C-alpha cells in the first residue's frame, strides 16, 4: 500500500471514530429535540437530498482540477458542520448542521478516484474495500464510545468530541500528495460513449438495491429503544458490532468478484432486516447489526463495478453519477420508513425484507458483468 493510502487510511480511521460516535444516535437525538417518526424520516430524506446533489459536480471537478482539493474542502465543511450540531440549542440549527454535514458526502467520488489512482498493484476492489475497512475500524470504537459518553453526559457531548477528532483527521489528510489529472480519451468528444445502455441498466439496479437495503436503517435505533427498551449503551454496542461487521466483510469478501459480492452483501442486509423484525433478544440484534455491514460493503462494490464501464478520464464523473443514484435512494427511503413506522413499527421490516429479496433477484439477472479478458 502506498504512503498516500496509508495516510488517507489513518485520516479516515480517525474520522470513523468521530462519525461512529454520533451516527447511530442521530435519530434518537432528533427525537430528544422534539421530532416525531414522520419528521425524523423527512429530515433524513432531506439529508439524502444534500448527499445527492453534489456527487456529479464533485466527480466532474475531480477529473478537471484534481482530487485532493475536493477532499480538503469536504473535510473542512464536515468539521464545521459537526461543531454547528454540537452547539445547536434546538432542532432547526441542528438540522442545518446535519444537512451541511451530509452535503459533504460528495467526497466519495473524488476519494474513490484518488484511491483508484493511488492503488499501485492492488486491484480496484481490494484498494477501495481495504480503505473502507480502515475507516470502519475507527467506526467500531466510535459507537461504543458514543454510547458511554451519551449515557453519562448526554448525546450533545458526543458531537463536541467528534468535532475535535475531525480536526485531527484533517491534519493527517493535509500530508497526502496531490495527483496528476488524467488526460481525456482522445476519441471521446461527446458523452455518447460514456452514457450507454449497460451503465443505465447498472444504475437502475443499484437504485433498487440501495433503497431496499436502507429502508429500515434510519429508524432502527428508535425501534430498539421504543419497542424493546434497549439502552443507549447497548445501542452503542450494536453500532460497534456494525462497524466490526463492515471491517470483516470488506476484508474477507473484498477479493470476491464484485457482482457476486454485491449479491452476498444484499443477502446480509436481508438477514439484518429479518432479525430485527422477528428477533426479540439482544443476541439476535447483535447478529443483525453485524450483518448490516453488508450495506456499506455493497456501496463500495457499486463503485468498484463502475470502473469496468467507463474510461479512466471519466472515472470521477462516473463515480459521481453512481454515488448520486445510490444516495437518491436515501432521499426516498427515510420518509417511507417514517410513514410505515407510524402505522406499525414492524411494518417497515416486513416491507424492507420483501424488497431486498426482489432486489437480489433483479441484481442477479441484470447487473453488468465485466468484459472477459482477451
PyMOL commands that set and color helices and strands:
alter all, ss='L'
color gray80, all
select helices_A, chain A and resi 3-23+26-32+37-53+55-65+68-87+91-117+124-153+155-173+197-214+220-228+232-253+258-278+282-291+293-306+312-343+347-366
alter helices_A, ss='H'
color red, helices_A
deselect
rebuild
show_as cartoon
